[in-house]
Amino acid sequence: MFTGTVYKFGDNIDTDVIIPARYLNNPDPAALASHCMEDIDASFAGKVQPGDIMVGGWNFGCGSSREHAPIAIRASGVRCVIAASFARIFYRNAINIGFPILECPEAAQAIQNGDRVSVDFDTGLITDETTGAVFHAAAFPPFIKGIIAKGGLLPYLKAELEEKKED
């Protein structure tokens, strides 16, 4: 469980808004983070703190299939994204890199920019500490928890293969 300050964005936040294409020639996560969300909030990268939370509306992460978008968000210090819904490719890319995201339309609607929010990934419980409102997102199934805990799909698969070698 953790608590962070919310940065709220609207519906249809696409991957070109999350990390503009002009910065994709540098694959360094820190470089990507320095430009995260700059076309919609030029001050975002300078004010986001480790552990903060991003909240979006419907179809968050639509657009291209590049993994740069969730990498930029994670590298900026954001601990998780809560949205009403995610574009499927963004959802898969986020899980593949071990970045937790939660779908909860009620939370995405009610939580406001600047609120303090607590998230419990084990239960899916989202609490707006500012207002006291409580929301329930689906908790991650065990295999996704494992992927996130290992830091992404590749480290997870490597650990699984190593474990099978020992058997």
KAUR-V277138 format. One record per residue. N is the residue number from 1. PHI is phi in radians with two decimals (* if undefined). Layout:
BEGIN
n=N phi=PHI
n=N phi=PHI
END
This chain:
BEGIN
n=1 phi=*
n=2 phi=-2.60
n=3 phi=-2.26
n=4 phi=-2.64
n=5 phi=-1.53
n=6 phi=-1.59
n=7 phi=-2.01
n=8 phi=-1.85
n=9 phi=-2.25
n=10 phi=-1.59
n=11 phi=-1.43
n=12 phi=0.97
n=13 phi=-1.30
n=14 phi=-1.61
n=15 phi=-1.13
n=16 phi=-1.27
n=17 phi=-1.43
n=18 phi=-1.10
n=19 phi=-2.47
n=20 phi=-0.99
n=21 phi=-0.98
n=22 phi=-1.13
n=23 phi=-1.84
n=24 phi=-1.33
n=25 phi=-1.32
n=26 phi=-1.96
n=27 phi=-1.38
n=28 phi=-1.14
n=29 phi=-0.95
n=30 phi=-1.15
n=31 phi=-1.16
n=32 phi=-1.09
n=33 phi=-1.05
n=34 phi=-1.19
n=35 phi=-2.05
n=36 phi=-1.04
n=37 phi=1.13
n=38 phi=-1.14
n=39 phi=-1.37
n=40 phi=-1.95
n=41 phi=-2.61
n=42 phi=-1.03
n=43 phi=-1.63
n=44 phi=-0.94
n=45 phi=-1.06
n=46 phi=-1.46
n=47 phi=-1.98
n=48 phi=-1.10
n=49 phi=-2.03
n=50 phi=-0.94
n=51 phi=1.69
n=52 phi=-1.21
n=53 phi=-2.20
n=54 phi=-1.82
n=55 phi=-2.12
n=56 phi=-2.26
n=57 phi=-1.61
n=58 phi=-1.39
n=59 phi=1.11
n=60 phi=-1.11
n=61 phi=1.48
n=62 phi=-1.18
n=63 phi=1.94
n=64 phi=-1.29
n=65 phi=-1.64
n=66 phi=-1.17
n=67 phi=-1.36
n=68 phi=-0.99
n=69 phi=-1.11
n=70 phi=-1.17
n=71 phi=-1.11
n=72 phi=-1.09
n=73 phi=-1.11
n=74 phi=-1.07
n=75 phi=-1.17
n=76 phi=-1.27
n=77 phi=1.95
n=78 phi=-1.10
n=79 phi=-1.50
n=80 phi=-2.87
n=81 phi=-2.05
n=82 phi=-1.96
n=83 phi=-2.52
n=84 phi=-1.14
n=85 phi=-2.80
n=86 phi=-2.09
n=87 phi=-1.08
n=88 phi=-1.00
n=89 phi=-1.20
n=90 phi=-1.14
n=91 phi=-0.99
n=92 phi=-1.11
n=93 phi=-1.10
n=94 phi=-1.08
n=95 phi=-1.11
n=96 phi=-1.04
n=97 phi=-1.70
n=98 phi=1.39
n=99 phi=-1.83
n=100 phi=-1.32
n=101 phi=-2.36
n=102 phi=-2.26
n=103 phi=-1.62
n=104 phi=-2.78
n=105 phi=-0.98
n=106 phi=-1.13
n=107 phi=-1.15
n=108 phi=-1.05
n=109 phi=-1.28
n=110 phi=-1.47
n=111 phi=-1.22
n=112 phi=-1.96
n=113 phi=-0.96
n=114 phi=1.58
n=115 phi=-1.12
n=116 phi=-1.71
n=117 phi=-2.25
n=118 phi=-1.86
n=119 phi=-2.29
n=120 phi=-2.07
n=121 phi=-1.19
n=122 phi=-1.18
n=123 phi=-1.89
n=124 phi=1.41
n=125 phi=-1.35
n=126 phi=-2.08
n=127 phi=-2.10
n=128 phi=-1.44
n=129 phi=-1.15
n=130 phi=-1.25
n=131 phi=-1.86
n=132 phi=1.52
n=133 phi=-1.21
n=134 phi=-2.12
n=135 phi=-2.26
n=136 phi=-2.14
n=137 phi=-1.73
n=138 phi=-1.17
n=139 phi=-1.23
n=140 phi=-1.18
n=141 phi=-1.18
n=142 phi=-0.94
n=143 phi=-1.19
n=144 phi=-1.27
n=145 phi=-0.99
n=146 phi=-1.11
n=147 phi=-1.10
n=148 phi=-1.12
n=149 phi=-1.08
n=150 phi=-1.48
n=151 phi=1.59
n=152 phi=2.39
n=153 phi=-1.15
n=154 phi=-1.12
n=155 phi=-1.08
n=156 phi=-1.10
n=157 phi=-1.13
n=158 phi=-1.06
n=159 phi=-1.11
n=160 phi=-1.10
n=161 phi=-1.14
n=162 phi=-1.09
n=163 phi=-1.12
n=164 phi=-1.19
n=165 phi=-1.11
n=166 phi=-1.29
n=167 phi=-1.32
END
